[in-house]
């Protein structure tokens, strides 16, 4: 019997993350409109079936000079005129906050259906300018002012912190990247699916795999991406109506079983100081993960797939122990054992993640939820994990200033 407070995912759509919207002569409004139309087509719904709209976006104001993105619902289709909409920002976790807000709307009984759309236009400016815009998620004027690329520096610092606390072999970071690029080749929407690599691409060769900032090399980095993802959420009653009309069992539709949402000081240095005596480097990341599973009523052994935030390989290395696959500092054991590969104990990022699939910042949390839908409905194609029933997402904004984790399953 379905939980009447549950929120179901009816389906959705993801753009091809390899596209460059600016080169196609497209604006952020065009990407928004395409995602909204294609998302509705994917679930066979009309604008009148949607009762509320939520948008996840980090820096549309800086990359495109455009805010108030909820206004593009009605610009896309006049039938959305009057739809209540809002935009949500938490850096790279913006899409997940949009999802949480939509879930809350449905759980409160305000609305029965919600369209959640995440997007970012990022490839329309030079790389250094893009890095400056993305640096807005750090403590501006207080940290990393000397860095050309803020986030590669920040996660290089995290590599140093792990090295100080536990020791680290950077070959394990390169292996994480190699796995995610390989997974991306399976994904028809992945930005890097056609990229070519050689035996030096994941090495410490400064020419083939140059340092970007500190210990962070090219292969360690997630992508700068144009893209959008959209999902439709529904209440138990609306999902039951939807399932009945399509002749399917409600229990075959994935639902948001649990969620975790925690925040920390924006300062990276403050986070590290606060966790000096803690078993985990980022206690609030651990709490968000555990909160999601506790609310879902499951343990790690019941999670079949993880879609995690790998803005850098070091971020995934951190996620591995915080997820509980290993003891703190022992993430390398899961990497060496093949646990995180498709076919392993707990596949991580079969989509390719942010490194392999791409990272249009505001879309990432929504894309993760869509991939959870695909995995749990057996529609992930070549990157399907056999028998997946529960997927946990982990979406991080900034240096874990905002962390959101969802458990999505059937």
C-alpha positions in Angstrom: 0.0 0.0 0.0 1.4 3.4 -1.0 2.2 6.0 1.6 -0.3 8.8 1.2 2.4 11.4 2.2 4.7 10.0 -0.5 5.9 12.0 -3.5 6.2 10.1 -6.8 8.3 10.7 -9.8 6.4 10.3 -13.0 9.4 10.7 -15.3 11.2 13.5 -17.1 13.9 14.5 -19.6 17.6 15.5 -19.8 19.2 17.5 -22.6 22.4 16.3 -24.3 25.1 17.7 -22.1 27.6 17.7 -25.0 25.8 20.6 -26.6 27.0 24.2 -26.6 24.0 26.4 -26.5 25.8 29.6 -27.4 27.3 28.1 -30.5 23.8 27.0 -31.5 22.6 30.6 -31.0 20.5 29.7 -28.1 19.8 31.6 -24.9 19.0 30.3 -21.4 15.3 30.7 -22.2 15.6 28.3 -25.2 17.2 25.7 -23.0 14.4 26.1 -20.4 11.7 25.9 -23.0 13.1 22.8 -24.6 13.5 21.0 -21.3 9.9 21.9 -20.3 8.3 20.8 -23.5 10.4 17.6 -23.8 9.8 16.7 -20.1 6.0 17.0 -20.5 6.1 14.9 -23.7 8.2 12.3 -21.9 5.4 11.8 -19.3 2.5 12.5 -21.7 1.1 15.4 -19.7 -0.1 18.8 -20.7 0.6 22.2 -19.1 -2.8 22.1 -17.5 -1.8 19.0 -15.6 1.0 20.9 -13.8 0.0 22.8 -10.6 3.3 24.4 -9.5 6.7 25.0 -11.0 10.2 25.0 -9.3 13.5 26.0 -11.0 17.0 25.1 -9.8 19.7 27.5 -11.0 22.9 28.9 -9.5 24.3 31.6 -11.7 22.0 32.5 -14.5 22.3 36.1 -13.4 26.1 36.1 -14.0 26.4 33.9 -17.1 23.3 35.1 -18.9 22.4 38.3 -17.0 19.0 36.6 -16.3 17.2 36.1 -13.1 13.5 35.4 -12.3 13.6 32.2 -14.3 10.2 31.0 -13.2 8.8 33.5 -15.7 9.9 31.2 -18.5 7.2 28.7 -17.8 4.6 31.1 -19.3 7.0 32.2 -21.9 7.3 28.6 -23.1 3.5 28.0 -23.3 0.7 30.5 -22.6 -1.2 27.8 -20.7 1.3 28.2 -17.9 0.3 31.8 -17.4 -0.8 32.0 -13.8 1.3 29.0 -12.6 2.9 29.6 -9.2 6.7 29.3 -9.7 9.9 29.9 -7.8 13.6 29.7 -8.3 16.0 28.0 -5.8 19.8 28.6 -5.4 22.3 26.6 -3.4 25.2 26.6 -5.8 25.7 23.1 -7.1 22.8 21.8 -4.9 20.3 24.2 -6.5 18.4 21.5 -8.4 18.0 19.4 -5.2 16.6 22.4 -3.3 14.1 22.8 -6.1 13.1 19.2 -5.7 12.8 19.5 -1.9 10.6 22.6 -2.2 8.4 20.8 -4.7 8.2 17.7 -2.4 7.2 20.0 0.5 4.4 21.6 -1.7 3.0 18.2 -2.5 3.4 16.8 1.1 1.6 19.8 2.5 -1.3 19.2 0.1 -0.9 22.6 -1.6 -0.5 21.0 -5.0 -0.9 17.6 -6.6 1.7 17.9 -9.3 5.0 19.8 -9.7 7.3 20.4 -12.6 10.9 20.7 -11.4 13.4 22.0 -13.9 17.1 22.6 -13.3 19.4 24.3 -15.8 22.6 26.3 -16.4 24.2 28.1 -19.3 27.9 28.0 -18.7 29.9 27.7 -22.0 29.1 31.2 -23.3 32.1 32.8 -21.6 35.9 32.1 -21.4 37.0 29.5 -18.9 38.6 32.0 -16.5 35.4 34.1 -16.5 33.3 30.9 -15.8 35.6 30.1 -12.9 35.1 33.6 -11.5 31.3 33.3 -11.7 31.4 29.9 -10.1 33.5 31.2 -7.3 30.5 33.0 -6.0 29.8 29.9 -3.9 33.0 30.4 -1.9 33.3 33.1 0.8 33.9 36.0 -1.5 36.7 38.3 -0.4 37.8 36.0 2.4 39.0 32.7 0.9 40.8 31.7 -2.3 41.4 35.2 -3.5 44.7 34.1 -4.9 43.4 31.2 -6.8 42.7 31.4 -10.6 40.3 28.4 -10.3 38.6 28.5 -6.9 37.1 25.1 -6.8 40.0 23.0 -8.1 42.0 24.8 -5.3 39.4 24.1 -2.7 39.2 20.4 -3.4 43.0 20.2 -3.7 42.9 21.5 -0.1 40.6 18.7 0.7 43.1 16.2 -0.8 45.7 17.8 1.5 43.3 17.4 4.5 42.7 13.7 3.8 46.4 13.2 3.3 47.1 14.9 6.7 44.4 12.9 8.5 44.7 9.5 6.9 47.2 9.5 4.0 46.2 9.3 0.4 47.4 7.8 -2.8 46.4 10.0 -5.7 46.3 7.0 -8.0 42.9 6.2 -6.4 41.6 9.7 -7.4 42.7 9.1 -11.0 40.9 5.7 -11.0 37.7 7.3 -9.8 37.9 9.6 -12.8 38.7 6.8 -15.2 35.6 4.9 -14.0 33.3 7.8 -14.4 34.6 8.6 -17.9 34.1 5.0 -18.8 30.5 5.1 -17.4 29.9 8.3 -19.4 30.7 6.4 -22.6 27.6 4.3 -21.9 25.3 7.3 -21.5 23.9 8.8 -24.8 23.5 12.2 -23.0 27.0 12.4 -21.5 29.2 15.4 -22.4 32.3 13.2 -22.6 30.9 10.1 -24.3 33.0 10.5 -27.4 36.2 11.7 -25.7 39.4 9.8 -26.3 42.0 8.9 -23.7 45.3 7.2 -23.7 47.5 5.6 -21.0 48.8 8.9 -19.8 45.4 10.6 -19.5 45.0 9.5 -15.9 48.7 9.8 -14.9 50.8 12.4 -13.2 52.3 13.5 -16.5 52.1 17.3 -16.5 51.6 17.5 -20.3 49.0 14.8 -20.7 47.2 15.5 -17.4 48.2 19.0 -16.4 47.8 20.4 -12.9 44.9 22.9 -12.7 45.3 24.1 -9.1 47.5 22.5 -6.4 47.0 18.7 -6.5 44.0 18.8 -8.8 44.7 17.7 -12.3 42.7 17.9 -15.5 41.3 14.4 -15.2 40.1 15.1 -11.7 37.7 17.8 -12.8 34.0 17.8 -13.5 32.9 19.6 -16.7 31.7 23.0 -17.5 28.4 22.2 -19.2 25.3 23.7 -20.8 22.3 21.6 -20.0 18.9 21.1 -18.4 16.9 18.3 -16.7 13.2 18.2 -15.8 11.1 15.8 -13.7 7.4 15.8 -12.8 6.5 15.0 -9.2 3.0 13.9 -8.1 1.1 13.2 -4.9 -0.1 9.7 -4.1 -3.6 10.4 -5.5 -2.4 12.1 -8.7 0.2 9.3 -9.2 -2.5 6.7 -8.7 -4.7 8.4 -11.3 -1.7 8.6 -13.7 -0.8 4.9 -13.2 -4.4 3.8 -13.7 -4.8 5.7 -17.0 -1.7 4.0 -18.3 -2.6 0.6 -17.0 0.3 0.2 -14.7 0.7 -0.6 -11.0 1.3 2.4 -8.7 4.0 0.5 -7.0 6.1 0.5 -10.1 6.4 4.2 -10.0 9.5 5.5 -8.0 8.9 7.7 -5.1 11.0 9.9 -2.9 11.4 7.6 0.1 13.7 9.8 2.2 15.6 13.0 2.2 18.4 14.8 4.1 19.3 18.4 4.0 22.1 20.0 6.0 24.1 23.2 5.8 27.5 24.3 7.1 29.4 27.6 7.3 30.3 29.0 3.9 34.0 29.1 4.9 36.0 26.0 4.0 38.5 26.7 6.7 35.7 27.0 9.3 34.3 23.6 8.2 37.7 21.9 8.6 38.3 23.5 12.0 34.8 22.5 13.2 35.5 18.8 12.2 39.0 18.6 13.7 37.9 16.2 16.4 35.1 14.5 14.4 35.4 11.1 12.7 34.4 12.5 9.3 35.9 15.5 7.5 32.4 16.8 6.7 30.0 15.8 9.5 27.0 17.6 7.9 27.5 15.5 4.7 27.4 12.4 6.8 24.2 13.6 8.6 22.4 14.4 5.3 23.2 10.9 4.0 22.1 9.2 7.2 19.0 11.4 7.5 17.9 10.3 4.0 18.3 6.6 4.8 16.7 6.9 8.2 13.6 8.6 6.7 13.5 6.0 4.0 13.7 3.2 6.6 16.6 1.5 4.9 20.3 0.8 5.5 23.3 0.9 3.2 22.8 -2.7 2.3 19.5 -1.8 0.7 20.9 0.9 -1.6 21.6 -0.4 -5.0 23.0 2.6 -6.8 24.5 6.0 -5.8 24.5 9.1 -7.9 27.0 11.3 -6.1 28.6 14.7 -6.5 32.0 14.3 -8.2 32.7 17.9 -9.1 36.2 16.6 -8.6 37.5 13.1 -8.0 38.3 14.1 -4.5 34.7 14.9 -3.8 33.7 11.3 -4.7 36.6 10.0 -2.7 35.2 11.9 0.3 31.6 10.7 -0.5 32.7 7.0 -0.5 33.6 6.9 3.2 30.8 9.4 4.2 28.3 7.0 2.5 29.6 4.3 4.7 31.2 2.0 2.2 34.4 2.2 4.2 35.7 3.6 7.5 36.7 7.3 7.4 39.9 7.7 5.3 39.6 4.2 3.8 37.8 5.1 0.6 40.7 3.7 -1.4 39.7 0.2 -0.3 36.4 0.5 -2.2 38.2 1.8 -5.3 40.7 -1.0 -5.3 38.1 -3.6 -4.7 35.9 -2.4 -7.7 33.0 -1.8 -5.3 32.0 1.4 -7.0 32.0 0.1 -10.6 29.0 -1.2 -12.4 28.7 -4.8 -11.3 30.4 -4.0 -8.0 29.1 -3.9 -4.4 27.6 -0.4 -4.8 27.9 1.2 -8.3 28.5 4.9 -8.0 27.7 7.3 -10.9 26.7 4.7 -13.6 25.6 7.8 -15.5 29.2 9.1 -15.6 28.5 11.6 -12.8 29.7 15.2 -13.1 33.1 14.1 -14.5 31.7 11.8 -17.2 28.1 13.0 -17.8 28.7 16.7 -17.2 27.8 19.4 -14.6 25.4 22.2 -15.7 25.3 23.3 -12.1 21.6 24.1 -11.5 20.5 20.9 -13.4 22.7 18.4 -11.5 20.4 17.6 -8.6 17.4 17.2 -11.0 19.5 15.0 -13.4 20.5 12.8 -10.4 16.8 12.3 -9.6 16.0 11.6 -13.2 18.8 9.0 -13.3 17.4 7.5 -10.1 14.0 7.2 -11.9 15.6 5.5 -14.9 17.5 3.0 -12.7 14.5 2.0 -10.6 12.3 1.7 -13.7 14.8 -0.3 -15.7 15.1 2.3 -18.4 18.7 3.5 -18.0 19.8 1.6 -21.1 23.5 0.7 -21.4 24.3 2.1 -17.9 21.4 0.2 -16.2 22.4 -1.5 -12.9 20.5 -4.8 -12.9 17.8 -5.1 -10.3 18.1 -1.5 -8.9 15.3 -0.7 -6.5 16.7 2.1 -4.4 19.0 4.9 -5.5 20.7 7.4 -3.1 21.7 10.8 -4.5 24.2 13.1 -2.9 24.3 16.7 -4.2 26.7 19.2 -2.7 26.8 23.0 -3.0 30.1 24.8 -2.5 32.6 23.2 -0.2 29.7 21.2 1.4 28.0 24.4 2.5 24.7 22.9 1.4 24.2 19.1 1.1 21.1 17.3 0.0 20.7 13.5 -0.2 17.6 11.7 -1.5 16.6 8.1 -1.5 14.4 7.3 -4.5 13.0 3.9 -5.1 10.1 1.5 -5.8 
